[in-house]
Amino acid sequence: MTDVSSLGDVHTLNLSGCAGVTDVSSLGHVHTLDLSYCDGVTDVSSLGHVHNVHTLNLSRCTGVSDVSSLGQVQNL
């Protein structure tokens, strides 16, 4: 799976291990988002601009280096 743009309105989304996913900018309305082991994800800044992302799992996301924009996420 590479294109997740149509999944932006679901409540809970588990993309754990989806190496083909690189662009998560359309997922800002997902309440609970698991991106663990998604090595292709490097930019999560768009997830912090919308106040809907409550829980975000970035375990083993080796490409993510800046989480400063995720101040609205309650569980990281």
N, CA, C and O atoms as a Tinker XYZ file with bonds, in Angstrom:
   304  protein
     1  N      0.842000   -1.156000    0.000000    73     2
     2  CA     0.000000    0.000000    0.000000    64     1     3
     3  C      0.904000    1.242000    0.000000    63     2     4     5
     4  O      1.875000    1.324000    0.753000    81     3
     5  N      0.559000    2.197000   -0.860000    73     3     6
     6  CA     1.337000    3.428000   -0.912000    64     5     7
     7  C      0.471000    4.680000   -0.773000    63     6     8     9
     8  O      0.905000    5.664000   -0.174000    81     7
     9  N     -0.735000    4.656000   -1.311000    73     7    10
    10  CA    -1.599000    5.834000   -1.275000    64     9    11
    11  C     -2.659000    5.672000   -0.197000    63    10    12    13
    12  O     -3.544000    4.824000   -0.306000    81    11
    13  N     -2.563000    6.494000    0.846000    73    11    14
    14  CA    -3.510000    6.426000    1.963000    64    13    15
    15  C     -4.421000    7.650000    2.016000    63    14    16    17
    16  O     -5.114000    7.865000    3.010000    81    15
    17  N     -4.423000    8.440000    0.968000    73    15    18
    18  CA    -5.168000    9.701000    0.975000    64    17    19
    19  C     -6.668000    9.513000    1.161000    63    18    20    21
    20  O     -7.329000   10.412000    1.683000    81    19
    21  N     -7.221000    8.392000    0.759000    73    19    22
    22  CA    -8.660000    8.161000    0.905000    64    21    23
    23  C     -9.039000    7.676000    2.303000    63    22    24    25
    24  O    -10.222000    7.480000    2.580000    81    23
    25  N     -8.072000    7.482000    3.179000    73    23    26
    26  CA    -8.332000    6.952000    4.516000    64    25    27
    27  C     -8.365000    8.036000    5.588000    63    26    28    29
    28  O     -8.410000    7.720000    6.777000    81    27
    29  N     -8.343000    9.284000    5.198000    73    27    30
    30  CA    -8.213000   10.387000    6.131000    64    29    31
    31  C     -9.366000   10.622000    7.073000    63    30    32    33
    32  O     -9.213000   11.365000    8.043000    81    31
    33  N    -10.524000   10.016000    6.827000    73    31    34
    34  CA   -11.683000   10.270000    7.684000    64    33    35
    35  C    -12.055000    9.102000    8.591000    63    34    36    37
    36  O    -13.114000    9.126000    9.218000    81    35
    37  N    -11.213000    8.091000    8.672000    73    35    38
    38  CA   -11.508000    6.978000    9.571000    64    37    39
    39  C    -11.123000    7.359000   10.999000    63    38    40    41
    40  O    -10.322000    8.271000   11.202000    81    39
    41  N    -11.680000    6.676000   11.973000    73    39    42
    42  CA   -11.412000    6.986000   13.384000    64    41    43
    43  C    -10.091000    6.383000   13.846000    63    42    44    45
    44  O     -9.275000    7.067000   14.464000    81    43
    45  N     -9.881000    5.114000   13.551000    73    43    46
    46  CA    -8.682000    4.403000   13.978000    64    45    47
    47  C     -8.038000    3.762000   12.756000    63    46    48    49
    48  O     -8.707000    3.086000   11.974000    81    47
    49  N     -6.741000    3.978000   12.597000    73    47    50
    50  CA    -6.043000    3.457000   11.430000    64    49    51
    51  C     -4.711000    2.853000   11.856000    63    50    52    53
    52  O     -3.888000    3.519000   12.482000    81    51
    53  N     -4.509000    1.582000   11.510000    73    51    54
    54  CA    -3.271000    0.885000   11.821000    64    53    55
    55  C     -2.531000    0.613000   10.514000    63    54    56    57
    56  O     -2.930000   -0.247000    9.729000    81    55
    57  N     -1.462000    1.348000   10.293000    73    55    58
    58  CA    -0.624000    1.168000    9.104000    64    57    59
    59  C      0.728000    0.571000    9.472000    63    58    60    61
    60  O      1.682000    0.667000    8.700000    81    59
    61  N      0.811000   -0.034000   10.630000    73    59    62
    62  CA     2.059000   -0.587000   11.125000    64    61    63
    63  C      2.715000   -1.500000   10.086000    63    62    64    65
    64  O      2.094000   -2.434000    9.578000    81    63
    65  N      3.970000   -1.212000    9.787000    73    63    66
    66  CA     4.735000   -2.047000    8.873000    64    65    67
    67  C      4.501000   -1.781000    7.403000    63    66    68    69
    68  O      5.041000   -2.499000    6.562000    81    67
    69  N      3.725000   -0.786000    7.068000    73    67    70
    70  CA     3.473000   -0.454000    5.657000    64    69    71
    71  C      4.639000    0.381000    5.131000    63    70    72    73
    72  O      4.617000    1.610000    5.191000    81    71
    73  N      5.635000   -0.295000    4.624000    73    71    74
    74  CA     6.860000    0.374000    4.187000    64    73    75
    75  C      6.635000    1.288000    2.993000    63    74    76    77
    76  O      7.416000    2.215000    2.778000    81    75
    77  N      5.599000    1.055000    2.221000    73    75    78
    78  CA     5.339000    1.873000    1.041000    64    77    79
    79  C      4.707000    3.210000    1.333000    63    78    80    81
    80  O      4.674000    4.078000    0.461000    81    79
    81  N      4.205000    3.398000    2.531000    73    79    82
    82  CA     3.560000    4.653000    2.899000    64    81    83
    83  C      4.636000    5.705000    3.164000    63    82    84    85
    84  O      5.534000    5.500000    3.981000    81    83
    85  N      4.530000    6.829000    2.462000    73    83    86
    86  CA     5.482000    7.917000    2.660000    64    85    87
    87  C      4.776000    9.229000    2.989000    63    86    88    89
    88  O      5.309000   10.035000    3.752000    81    87
    89  N      3.606000    9.455000    2.437000    73    87    90
    90  CA     2.893000   10.716000    2.629000    64    89    91
    91  C      1.682000   10.492000    3.531000    63    90    92    93
    92  O      0.734000    9.807000    3.149000    81    91
    93  N      1.720000   11.072000    4.726000    73    91    94
    94  CA     0.623000   10.938000    5.693000    64    93    95
    95  C     -0.112000   12.260000    5.908000    63    94    96    97
    96  O     -0.878000   12.402000    6.862000    81    95
    97  N      0.118000   13.210000    5.033000    73    95    98
    98  CA    -0.455000   14.545000    5.200000    64    97    99
    99  C     -1.982000   14.548000    5.179000    63    98   100   101
   100  O     -2.595000   15.460000    5.733000    81    99
   101  N     -2.603000   13.562000    4.563000    73    99   102
   102  CA    -4.071000   13.505000    4.491000    64   101   103
   103  C     -4.696000   12.830000    5.705000    63   102   104   105
   104  O     -5.918000   12.689000    5.762000    81   103
   105  N     -3.896000   12.411000    6.671000    73   103   106
   106  CA    -4.402000   11.638000    7.807000    64   105   107
   107  C     -4.584000   12.472000    9.073000    63   106   108   109
   108  O     -4.654000   11.914000   10.168000    81   107
   109  N     -4.659000   13.759000    8.947000    73   107   110
   110  CA    -4.772000   14.646000   10.096000    64   109   111
   111  C     -6.081000   14.559000   10.851000    63   110   112   113
   112  O     -6.187000   15.088000   11.958000    81   111
   113  N     -7.077000   13.908000   10.285000    73   111   114
   114  CA    -8.368000   13.789000   10.963000    64   113   115
   115  C     -8.558000   12.437000   11.642000    63   114   116   117
   116  O     -9.596000   12.196000   12.259000    81   115
   117  N     -7.585000   11.567000   11.538000    73   115   118
   118  CA    -7.640000   10.251000   12.177000    64   117   119
   119  C     -7.408000   10.431000   13.674000    63   118   120   121
   120  O     -6.459000   11.107000   14.071000    81   119
   121  N     -8.248000    9.844000   14.499000    73   119   122
   122  CA    -8.145000    9.973000   15.964000    64   121   123
   123  C     -6.975000    9.166000   16.517000    63   122   124   125
   124  O     -6.167000    9.687000   17.285000    81   123
   125  N     -6.884000    7.906000   16.130000    73   123   126
   126  CA    -5.825000    7.019000   16.605000    64   125   127
   127  C     -5.086000    6.479000   15.389000    63   126   128   129
   128  O     -5.673000    5.803000   14.544000    81   127
   129  N     -3.797000    6.780000   15.308000    73   127   130
   130  CA    -3.009000    6.445000   14.124000    64   129   131
   131  C     -1.743000    5.701000   14.531000    63   130   132   133
   132  O     -0.945000    6.196000   15.327000    81   131
   133  N     -1.573000    4.512000   13.976000    73   131   134
   134  CA    -0.390000    3.700000   14.248000    64   133   135
   135  C      0.472000    3.667000   12.995000    63   134   136   137
   136  O      0.107000    3.047000   11.996000    81   135
   137  N      1.605000    4.330000   13.054000    73   135   138
   138  CA     2.555000    4.352000   11.940000    64   137   139
   139  C      3.842000    3.612000   12.301000    63   138   140   141
   140  O      4.872000    3.816000   11.658000    81   139
   141  N      3.794000    2.761000   13.316000    73   139   142
   142  CA     4.999000    2.056000   13.746000    64   141   143
   143  C      5.576000    1.224000   12.599000    63   142   144   145
   144  O      4.845000    0.619000   11.815000    81   143
   145  N      6.890000    1.214000   12.529000    73   143   146
   146  CA     7.635000    0.473000   11.518000    64   145   147
   147  C      7.360000    0.956000   10.091000    63   146   148   149
   148  O      7.581000    0.210000    9.137000    81   147
   149  N      6.886000    2.178000    9.935000    73   147   150
   150  CA     6.688000    2.767000    8.606000    64   149   151
   151  C      7.936000    3.576000    8.264000    63   150   152   153
   152  O      7.963000    4.793000    8.448000    81   151
   153  N      8.951000    2.906000    7.774000    73   151   154
   154  CA    10.242000    3.534000    7.532000    64   153   155
   155  C     10.198000    4.609000    6.446000    63   154   156   157
   156  O     11.074000    5.473000    6.398000    81   155
   157  N      9.197000    4.564000    5.583000    73   155   158
   158  CA     9.098000    5.546000    4.509000    64   157   159
   159  C      8.564000    6.887000    4.965000    63   158   160   161
   160  O      8.711000    7.884000    4.259000    81   159
   161  N      7.948000    6.928000    6.131000    73   159   162
   162  CA     7.405000    8.177000    6.650000    64   161   163
   163  C      8.544000    9.009000    7.233000    63   162   164   165
   164  O      9.287000    8.544000    8.097000    81   163
   165  N      8.672000   10.239000    6.753000    73   163   166
   166  CA     9.723000   11.127000    7.255000    64   165   167
   167  C      9.162000   12.431000    7.801000    63   166   168   169
   168  O      9.782000   13.056000    8.662000    81   167
   169  N      8.002000   12.850000    7.316000    73   167   170
   170  CA     7.428000   14.135000    7.715000    64   169   171
   171  C      6.045000   13.922000    8.326000    63   170   172   173
   172  O      5.123000   13.480000    7.641000    81   171
   173  N      5.902000   14.236000    9.610000    73   171   174
   174  CA     4.615000   14.109000   10.296000    64   173   175
   175  C      4.089000   15.468000   10.742000    63   174   176   177
   176  O      3.145000   15.542000   11.529000    81   175
   177  N      4.685000   16.527000   10.250000    73   175   178
   178  CA     4.313000   17.873000   10.692000    64   177   179
   179  C      2.850000   18.195000   10.403000    63   178   180   181
   180  O      2.229000   18.939000   11.162000    81   179
   181  N      2.291000   17.660000    9.334000    73   179   182
   182  CA     0.887000   17.944000    8.988000    64   181   183
   183  C     -0.089000   17.339000    9.989000    63   182   184   185
   184  O     -1.237000   17.777000   10.059000    81   183
   185  N      0.330000   16.357000   10.755000    73   183   186
   186  CA    -0.548000   15.710000   11.731000    64   185   187
   187  C     -0.729000   16.565000   12.980000    63   186   188   189
   188  O     -1.666000   16.343000   13.747000    81   187
   189  N      0.131000   17.514000   13.191000    73   187   190
   190  CA     0.043000   18.368000   14.367000    64   189   191
   191  C     -0.783000   19.618000   14.160000    63   190   192   193
   192  O     -1.138000   20.297000   15.122000    81   191
   193  N     -1.092000   19.928000   12.907000    73   191   194
   194  CA    -1.839000   21.152000   12.613000    64   193   195
   195  C     -3.338000   20.988000   12.812000    63   194   196   197
   196  O     -4.051000   21.974000   12.998000    81   195
   197  N     -3.807000   19.784000   12.775000    73   195   198
   198  CA    -5.231000   19.492000   12.987000    64   197   199
   199  C     -5.345000   18.885000   14.374000    63   198   200   201
   200  O     -4.525000   18.047000   14.749000    81   199
   201  N     -6.325000   19.284000   15.128000    73   199   202
   202  CA    -6.433000   18.858000   16.525000    64   201   203
   203  C     -7.126000   17.507000   16.691000    63   202   204   205
   204  O     -7.495000   17.151000   17.810000    81   203
   205  N     -7.309000   16.761000   15.637000    73   203   206
   206  CA    -8.039000   15.497000   15.729000    64   205   207
   207  C     -7.149000   14.315000   16.094000    63   206   208   209
   208  O     -7.637000   13.346000   16.675000    81   207
   209  N     -5.858000   14.365000   15.770000    73   207   210
   210  CA    -4.984000   13.232000   16.074000    64   209   211
   211  C     -4.743000   13.217000   17.582000    63   210   212   213
   212  O     -4.051000   14.079000   18.124000    81   211
   213  N     -5.318000   12.235000   18.236000    73   211   214
   214  CA    -5.241000   12.099000   19.694000    64   213   215
   215  C     -4.089000   11.178000   20.085000    63   214   216   217
   216  O     -3.309000   11.495000   20.982000    81   215
   217  N     -3.988000   10.044000   19.411000    73   215   218
   218  CA    -2.976000    9.045000   19.722000    64   217   219
   219  C     -2.183000    8.730000   18.461000    63   218   220   221
   220  O     -2.759000    8.405000   17.423000    81   219
   221  N     -0.869000    8.827000   18.555000    73   219   222
   222  CA    -0.001000    8.596000   17.402000    64   221   223
   223  C      1.165000    7.713000   17.826000    63   222   224   225
   224  O      1.917000    8.057000   18.738000    81   223
   225  N      1.309000    6.574000   17.159000    73   223   226
   226  CA     2.394000    5.641000   17.444000    64   225   227
   227  C      3.438000    5.766000   16.339000    63   226   228   229
   228  O      3.174000    5.436000   15.183000    81   227
   229  N      4.610000    6.238000   16.703000    73   227   230
   230  CA     5.719000    6.373000   15.759000    64   229   231
   231  C      6.877000    5.438000   16.105000    63   230   232   233
   232  O      8.014000    5.690000   15.704000    81   231
   233  N      6.606000    4.376000   16.834000    73   231   234
   234  CA     7.656000    3.426000   17.212000    64   233   235
   235  C      8.365000    2.896000   15.968000    63   234   236   237
   236  O      7.733000    2.484000   14.995000    81   235
   237  N      9.667000    2.918000   16.029000    73   235   238
   238  CA    10.528000    2.403000   14.961000    64   237   239
   239  C     10.340000    3.113000   13.624000    63   238   240   241
   240  O     10.628000    2.541000   12.573000    81   239
   241  N      9.860000    4.352000   13.656000    73   239   242
   242  CA     9.807000    5.188000   12.446000    64   241   243
   243  C     11.147000    5.900000   12.344000    63   242   244   245
   244  O     11.292000    7.044000   12.776000    81   243
   245  N     12.109000    5.220000   11.777000    73   243   246
   246  CA    13.476000    5.723000   11.769000    64   245   247
   247  C     13.654000    6.965000   10.905000    63   246   248   249
   248  O     14.639000    7.686000   11.065000    81   247
   249  N     12.728000    7.226000    9.999000    73   247   250
   250  CA    12.837000    8.394000    9.136000    64   249   251
   251  C     12.319000    9.667000    9.768000    63   250   252   253
   252  O     12.607000   10.759000    9.277000    81   251
   253  N     11.561000    9.552000   10.847000    73   251   254
   254  CA    11.003000   10.734000   11.511000    64   253   255
   255  C     12.034000   11.267000   12.502000    63   254   256   257
   256  O     12.448000   10.567000   13.427000    81   255
   257  N     12.438000   12.514000   12.293000    73   255   258
   258  CA    13.425000   13.098000   13.197000    64   257   259
   259  C     12.908000   14.339000   13.917000    63   258   260   261
   260  O     13.499000   14.765000   14.910000    81   259
   261  N     11.809000   14.928000   13.430000    73   259   262
   262  CA    11.287000   16.151000   14.035000    64   261   263
   263  C      9.820000   15.958000   14.411000    63   262   264   265
   264  O      8.970000   15.782000   13.538000    81   263
   265  N      9.527000   15.992000   15.707000    73   263   266
   266  CA     8.150000   15.860000   16.192000    64   265   267
   267  C      7.698000   17.141000   16.891000    63   266   268   269
   268  O      6.715000   17.133000   17.632000    81   267
   269  N      8.402000   18.222000   16.659000    73   267   270
   270  CA     8.100000   19.480000   17.345000    64   269   271
   271  C      6.722000   20.025000   17.023000    63   270   272   273
   272  O      6.173000   20.795000   17.812000    81   271
   273  N      6.148000   19.653000   15.896000    73   271   274
   274  CA     4.818000   20.151000   15.510000    64   273   275
   275  C      3.681000   19.338000   16.098000    63   274   276   277
   276  O      2.516000   19.642000   15.843000    81   275
   277  N      3.988000   18.322000   16.872000    73   275   278
   278  CA     2.963000   17.403000   17.368000    64   277   279
   279  C      2.500000   17.746000   18.791000    63   278   280   281
   280  O      2.115000   16.853000   19.545000    81   279
   281  N      2.534000   18.991000   19.149000    73   279   282
   282  CA     2.163000   19.422000   20.482000    64   281   283
   283  C      0.708000   19.163000   20.845000    63   282   284   285
   284  O      0.385000   19.088000   22.030000    81   283
   285  N     -0.166000   19.024000   19.879000    73   283   286
   286  CA    -1.587000   18.774000   20.129000    64   285   287
   287  C     -1.890000   17.284000   20.330000    63   286   288   289
   288  O     -2.969000   16.939000   20.812000    81   287
   289  N     -0.961000   16.403000   19.970000    73   287   290
   290  CA    -1.170000   14.964000   20.131000    64   289   291
   291  C     -1.077000   14.639000   21.616000    63   290   292   293
   292  O     -0.109000   15.018000   22.275000    81   291
   293  N     -2.072000   13.941000   22.144000    73   291   294
   294  CA    -2.095000   13.646000   23.578000    64   293   295
   295  C     -1.280000   12.431000   23.959000    63   294   296   297
   296  O     -0.697000   12.401000   25.042000    81   295
   297  N     -1.223000   11.427000   23.098000    73   295   298
   298  CA    -0.451000   10.217000   23.358000    64   297   299
   299  C      0.486000    9.973000   22.189000    63   298   300   301
   300  O      0.050000    9.701000   21.070000    81   299
   301  N      1.770000   10.073000   22.463000    73   299   302
   302  CA     2.774000    9.893000   21.408000    64   301   303
   303  C      3.714000    8.788000   21.797000    63   302   304
   304  O      4.639000    8.472000   21.047000    81   303
